[in-house]
């Protein structure tokens, strides 16, 4: 008689633990992003090509290692070892950030920029791998949106905590706050695994295909080719805005804590816009007009923002009576639209390709192509600076890229090798942040 209510309560507790753990994971990560970005802001965009080159090489080396670990060992053991390793790293970084001015922002930035990219790969990807062990297909379709909303809240809580605390505690202490959040997330995951009997989680199945298989799929399939090109164009625009913002912060902020607070404020606005779009306009567009509109619209808006930047250069704009750097508005707009609209639309389109292509091609595009684009764009920016191209000229170039991205997005969303849209509803998709 009471078996079903007890089961329902057990499922509710498992869901609550899942939501709490993802909230804490993204809180931990988004506490660290402003810490990383203030290092970039201290050196300016000239440091970014080197940072991204190291990240590109390291990610190429570690992506197959990550796949090997999760295919060979139980997820619970990999999660426990990886999370404790990253907590130990955070504590080890504290003395380095105390001595940041003596070490130099560029030297410390090379290490921390790469480390945080690896942190993101392992911590976030392992979480979703673990969720795939805890929840089966039918359950996942119901609970994953709630878990994703928990992550969305963490993406807002992290920069908010940094903005509130960094001026009182200073930058090194924020690493400790992030470590505490990650430890709490690990505790929730261990409680979840115990509740669900996941001590032997992991069936030996790799998360996706190899680097070579992913590259072949991205070249041979029309939809994946369009998505790879769209990744290069869209991420190129966002990376260009990020690099220009680094130059702005280098010129306007000298204090490490103030610079960190400024980047936390940026992340708060970006993630707030992304959350607002995910909860309002994006689902209305995708259900009412179709996924294609949600993929194309961000490029159209990006074109308008970049044309505005091309006309006004490094000036300010009035928002609610406050003068705001125009480049900050561009960065909030481009990244917020990516997280809040383009990414959910792309994830929906990926459900309309066979699973083998989805895992192999998507993994390749969202790791290798993404990081290669960062490297190419920041290197190109240095070349433009060298020949005297200013912010207005860069805005013109990026507006042109946004116009091309609009057409590429349209072609991707209507690619002939996509399965009919009516089959989308029968498939489960794993939301990510």
Buried (B, 14 or more C-beta within 10 A) or exposed (E): EEEEEEEEEEBEEBBBBBBBBBBBBBBBBBBBBBBBBBBBBBBBBBBBBBBBBBBBEBBBEBBEEBBEBBBEBBBBBBBBEBBEEBBEBBEEBBEBBBEBEEBBBBBBBBBBBBBBBBBBBBBBBBBBBBBBBBBEEEBBBEBBEBBBBBBBBBBBBBBBBBBEBBEEBBBBBBBBBBBBBBBBBBBBBBBBBEEBEBEEBBEEEBBBBBBEBBBBBBEEBEBBBBBBBBBBBBBBBBBBBBBBBBBBBBEEBEBBBBBBBBBBBBBBBBBBBBBEBBEEBBEEBBEEEBBBBBBBBBBBBBBEBBBBBBEBBBBBBEEEEEEBBBBBBBBBBBBBBBBBBBBBBBBBBBBBBEEEBBBBBBBBBBBBBBBBBBBBBBBBBEEBBEEEBEBBBBBBBBBBBBBBBBBBBBBBBBBEBBEEBEEBEEBBBBBBB
